[in-house]
Amino acid sequence: MERLLAGASRHELPVIVIGEYRYGLAGSKARRTLLPLLEELIRESIILEVGLATADVYAMVRARLRKAGHPLPENDVWIAALALEHRLEIASRDAHFDVVEGIRRRTW
């Protein structure tokens, strides 16, 4: 992941991902170590908020996935919608993003 982020001075971070990270940290024994790293990531990122345009893209993506028989976890549909709305790649190890038309996924 570090290699992917190293080339840009700032990067985008969906607010949904922040929620997932904070949820994961809530039950983590490494919370005290990892929380400051998350806060630093948030400070160094452009936070992508969900808006009406995102909702429109979300509806389109979810309908296409349903029709194709490729359900995705709910939060990942929102993340895909934000990436499409802002014409961004997704940095993820989750290959299920590959079924979303128009998404380019980068992994580490």
C-alpha angles and dihedrals in degrees: 000000000000090000091054093051097040096082097060128064090211133016137188123258122188114229087230090062090051089055091050092049092049091048090052092049093049090074098031124114087211092057095117091052098041101040094070089051090052091049090051091050090051092050091050095047138081102236114224110215126200113249140161093283089053090052090055092051091044091055091050094047094046092048092050092048092049092049091049092047093242108126117187130195108277096244091050091057088056091048090050090049091053091048092051093044092053095035093240136146121242120234104210144125089218105109091192088083086070091075092061109098111238097018120124112197125201121196136190 
